[in-house]
Amino acid sequence: MEELEIIGFTKNESRVYLELLKLGKSTKTPIAYKSGVSTSKVYDILERLRSKGLVSISTINKVKYFKAAPPNQLNHYLEKKESELANQKKMISNIMPTLNEYTNKNEEKFVTKYYTGTNGLKTAINEILDLAKENTIYYGMGITEKKNEMLNINWVHWHRKRAKKNITSKLIFGEIDNQKYYNNLKNISKTEVKIMNAQTPSALAILDGRVLIVNYTEVPVAIIIEDKNISETFITFFNNIWNII
């Protein structure tokens, strides 16, 4: 179930938890069979779910039985995660002055940054938003829903944050096979959308002096170029296309 993965479950944890809900109390072998997870792995997964407070273990006649916590326990799991995150944020805030002291002020600023993987892409898109001033314009083209659904969800959340920062967005989609992603972005405030009906080799984004180029391969690749002149060149290129479609 995708929703469980979004809140932090692995795919196998999601499978095991759902099947254990259906089974009720069970030993590990039926759980492994029903979930499709090997018996060599299922015990470790059950232990991880137990540490999350979502599985209980009892021993009857020296045999271990496992039982899934009721679904409403997921709310407690999320509350615990929120509390842990708040503590982590507080810890980082406390050490931030020290970390900033370690920064070499005379070091030459990076012009190009390279990121790989889903987490790398998240870092890249969050960086350009965090560094952008309010009341600017975000330009995006080559936008497609043909990528991992989790990335589409992340982009929707990102654009909602962008709108809250009072940043206007102009988006150019390529070919559209599924209206869901298109409509999700179009319905976000401060967003204009056009369709080019053509595919581009990579997605392109420009925001406040930074250019982001993304290639949605099996392992996503993202490149940030920090250069005002290059950024303005890409904005001119974008507007030329925007004005003819």
BELWOQUI-V16763 format. One record per pair of residues at least 6 apart in sequence whose ideal C-beta (glycine too) atoms are under 8 Angstrom apart, sorted by the first residue. I is the first residue (numbers start at 1). J is the second residue. D is the distance in whole Angstrom. If there is no record, write none. Layout:
{{I & J & D} {I & J & D}}
This chain:
{{1 & 14 & 5} {1 & 18 & 6} {2 & 149 & 7} {2 & 150 & 8} {4 & 13 & 7} {4 & 14 & 4} {4 & 17 & 7} {4 & 18 & 8} {5 & 11 & 6} {5 & 14 & 6} {5 & 150 & 8} {6 & 150 & 7} {6 & 153 & 7} {7 & 74 & 7} {7 & 77 & 8} {7 & 78 & 6} {7 & 81 & 8} {8 & 81 & 7} {9 & 17 & 7} {10 & 45 & 8} {12 & 35 & 7} {12 & 37 & 5} {12 & 41 & 7} {12 & 45 & 5} {13 & 45 & 6} {13 & 48 & 6} {13 & 49 & 6} {15 & 35 & 4} {15 & 36 & 6} {15 & 37 & 6} {16 & 31 & 6} {16 & 35 & 5} {16 & 37 & 6} {16 & 42 & 6} {16 & 45 & 5} {16 & 46 & 7} {16 & 49 & 7} {17 & 49 & 6} {17 & 54 & 6} {17 & 55 & 7} {17 & 68 & 6} {18 & 35 & 8} {19 & 31 & 6} {19 & 34 & 4} {19 & 35 & 4} {20 & 26 & 6} {20 & 31 & 6} {20 & 46 & 8} {20 & 55 & 7} {20 & 66 & 6} {20 & 67 & 7} {20 & 68 & 4} {21 & 68 & 5} {21 & 71 & 7} {22 & 34 & 7} {23 & 30 & 6} {23 & 31 & 7} {23 & 34 & 7} {24 & 67 & 7} {25 & 58 & 8} {25 & 65 & 5} {25 & 66 & 7} {25 & 67 & 5} {26 & 65 & 7} {26 & 66 & 6} {26 & 67 & 8} {27 & 63 & 6} {27 & 64 & 7} {27 & 65 & 6} {27 & 66 & 7} {28 & 39 & 6} {28 & 42 & 5} {28 & 43 & 6} {28 & 46 & 7} {28 & 64 & 7} {28 & 66 & 7} {29 & 39 & 6} {31 & 37 & 8} {31 & 42 & 6} {31 & 46 & 7} {31 & 66 & 7} {32 & 38 & 6} {32 & 39 & 4} {32 & 41 & 8} {32 & 42 & 4} {35 & 42 & 7} {37 & 45 & 6} {46 & 55 & 6} {46 & 57 & 8} {46 & 66 & 5} {49 & 55 & 4} {49 & 68 & 8} {50 & 56 & 7} {50 & 57 & 6} {52 & 77 & 6} {53 & 69 & 6} {53 & 73 & 6} {53 & 76 & 6} {53 & 77 & 6} {53 & 80 & 7} {54 & 68 & 7} {54 & 69 & 5} {54 & 73 & 6} {54 & 74 & 7} {54 & 77 & 6} {55 & 66 & 6} {55 & 67 & 7} {55 & 68 & 6} {55 & 69 & 7} {56 & 66 & 7} {56 & 67 & 5} {56 & 69 & 7} {57 & 64 & 6} {57 & 65 & 7} {57 & 66 & 6} {57 & 67 & 8} {58 & 64 & 7} {58 & 65 & 5} {58 & 67 & 7} {59 & 65 & 7} {109 & 226 & 7} {110 & 226 & 7} {111 & 225 & 7} {111 & 226 & 6} {111 & 227 & 6} {112 & 223 & 7} {112 & 224 & 7} {112 & 225 & 6} {112 & 226 & 7} {113 & 124 & 7} {113 & 127 & 8} {113 & 223 & 7} {113 & 224 & 4} {113 & 226 & 8} {114 & 221 & 8} {114 & 222 & 8} {114 & 223 & 6} {115 & 121 & 6} {115 & 123 & 6} {115 & 124 & 5} {115 & 221 & 7} {115 & 222 & 4} {115 & 223 & 8} {115 & 224 & 8} {116 & 219 & 6} {116 & 220 & 7} {116 & 221 & 5} {116 & 222 & 8} {117 & 219 & 6} {117 & 220 & 7} {118 & 148 & 7} {118 & 150 & 7} {118 & 151 & 7} {118 & 220 & 6} {120 & 220 & 7} {120 & 222 & 6} {121 & 151 & 7} {121 & 214 & 7} {121 & 220 & 5} {121 & 222 & 5} {122 & 154 & 6} {124 & 212 & 6} {124 & 214 & 8} {124 & 222 & 4} {124 & 224 & 6} {125 & 154 & 8} {125 & 155 & 8} {125 & 158 & 6} {125 & 205 & 8} {125 & 212 & 7} {125 & 222 & 7} {126 & 158 & 7} {127 & 224 & 7} {128 & 205 & 7} {128 & 207 & 5} {128 & 208 & 8} {128 & 210 & 5} {128 & 212 & 6} {128 & 224 & 7} {129 & 158 & 7} {129 & 161 & 6} {129 & 162 & 6} {129 & 165 & 7} {129 & 167 & 8} {129 & 207 & 7} {131 & 208 & 7} {131 & 210 & 7} {132 & 138 & 8} {132 & 165 & 7} {132 & 167 & 6} {132 & 207 & 5} {132 & 208 & 4} {132 & 210 & 8} {133 & 208 & 6} {134 & 165 & 5} {134 & 166 & 5} {134 & 167 & 7} {135 & 166 & 5} {135 & 167 & 7} {136 & 167 & 5} {136 & 168 & 8} {136 & 207 & 7} {136 & 208 & 5} {137 & 167 & 7} {137 & 168 & 5} {137 & 169 & 7} {137 & 170 & 7} {137 & 207 & 8} {138 & 162 & 6} {138 & 167 & 5} {138 & 168 & 7} {138 & 169 & 4} {138 & 170 & 7} {138 & 205 & 7} {138 & 206 & 7} {138 & 207 & 5} {139 & 169 & 8} {139 & 170 & 5} {139 & 204 & 8} {139 & 205 & 7} {139 & 206 & 4} {139 & 207 & 7} {139 & 234 & 8} {139 & 235 & 6} {139 & 238 & 5} {140 & 169 & 7} {140 & 170 & 7} {140 & 171 & 5} {140 & 172 & 7} {140 & 203 & 7} {140 & 204 & 7} {140 & 205 & 5} {140 & 206 & 8} {141 & 171 & 7} {141 & 172 & 4} {141 & 196 & 7} {141 & 200 & 7} {141 & 203 & 7} {141 & 204 & 5} {141 & 238 & 6} {141 & 241 & 7} {142 & 172 & 7} {142 & 174 & 6} {142 & 199 & 8} {142 & 200 & 4} {142 & 201 & 8} {142 & 202 & 6} {142 & 203 & 4} {142 & 204 & 5} {143 & 171 & 6} {143 & 172 & 7} {143 & 173 & 5} {143 & 174 & 7} {143 & 185 & 8} {143 & 203 & 6} {144 & 173 & 7} {144 & 174 & 5} {144 & 175 & 8} {144 & 199 & 7} {144 & 203 & 7} {144 & 216 & 7} {145 & 152 & 6} {145 & 176 & 7} {145 & 177 & 7} {145 & 178 & 5} {145 & 180 & 7} {145 & 181 & 4} {145 & 182 & 7} {146 & 177 & 7} {146 & 216 & 7} {147 & 216 & 4} {147 & 220 & 8} {148 & 216 & 8} {148 & 220 & 8} {151 & 216 & 7} {151 & 220 & 7} {152 & 181 & 5} {152 & 184 & 8} {155 & 185 & 7} {156 & 181 & 8} {156 & 184 & 5} {156 & 185 & 7} {156 & 188 & 7} {159 & 169 & 6} {159 & 185 & 6} {159 & 188 & 5} {159 & 191 & 7} {160 & 188 & 6} {162 & 169 & 6} {162 & 190 & 8} {163 & 169 & 7} {163 & 188 & 5} {163 & 189 & 5} {163 & 190 & 5} {163 & 191 & 7} {166 & 190 & 7} {167 & 190 & 7} {167 & 207 & 7} {168 & 190 & 5} {168 & 191 & 8} {168 & 192 & 8} {169 & 188 & 8} {169 & 190 & 6} {169 & 191 & 5} {169 & 192 & 7} {170 & 192 & 5} {170 & 194 & 8} {170 & 238 & 8} {170 & 242 & 6} {171 & 185 & 6} {171 & 191 & 7} {171 & 192 & 7} {171 & 193 & 5} {171 & 194 & 7} {172 & 193 & 8} {172 & 194 & 5} {172 & 195 & 8} {172 & 196 & 5} {172 & 238 & 7} {172 & 241 & 6} {172 & 242 & 7} {172 & 245 & 7} {173 & 182 & 6} {173 & 193 & 7} {173 & 194 & 7} {173 & 195 & 5} {173 & 196 & 7} {174 & 195 & 8} {174 & 196 & 6} {174 & 197 & 8} {174 & 198 & 6} {174 & 199 & 5} {174 & 200 & 6} {175 & 197 & 6} {175 & 198 & 7} {175 & 199 & 6} {176 & 182 & 5} {176 & 195 & 6} {182 & 193 & 7} {185 & 191 & 6} {185 & 193 & 7} {186 & 193 & 5} {194 & 242 & 7} {194 & 245 & 5} {195 & 245 & 7} {196 & 241 & 7} {196 & 245 & 5} {201 & 215 & 8} {202 & 213 & 5} {202 & 214 & 6} {202 & 215 & 5} {203 & 213 & 7} {203 & 214 & 4} {203 & 215 & 8} {203 & 216 & 7} {204 & 211 & 7} {204 & 212 & 7} {204 & 213 & 6} {204 & 214 & 8} {204 & 234 & 7} {204 & 238 & 8} {205 & 211 & 7} {205 & 212 & 4} {205 & 213 & 8} {205 & 214 & 7} {206 & 212 & 8} {206 & 231 & 6} {206 & 234 & 5} {206 & 235 & 6} {206 & 238 & 7} {208 & 231 & 8} {209 & 226 & 7} {209 & 227 & 7} {209 & 228 & 5} {209 & 231 & 5} {210 & 224 & 6} {210 & 225 & 7} {210 & 226 & 5} {210 & 231 & 6} {211 & 224 & 7} {211 & 225 & 4} {211 & 227 & 8} {211 & 230 & 6} {211 & 231 & 5} {211 & 234 & 5} {212 & 222 & 6} {212 & 223 & 7} {212 & 224 & 5} {212 & 225 & 8} {213 & 222 & 7} {213 & 223 & 5} {213 & 225 & 7} {214 & 220 & 7} {214 & 221 & 7} {214 & 222 & 5} {214 & 223 & 8} {215 & 221 & 5} {215 & 222 & 8} {225 & 231 & 8}}
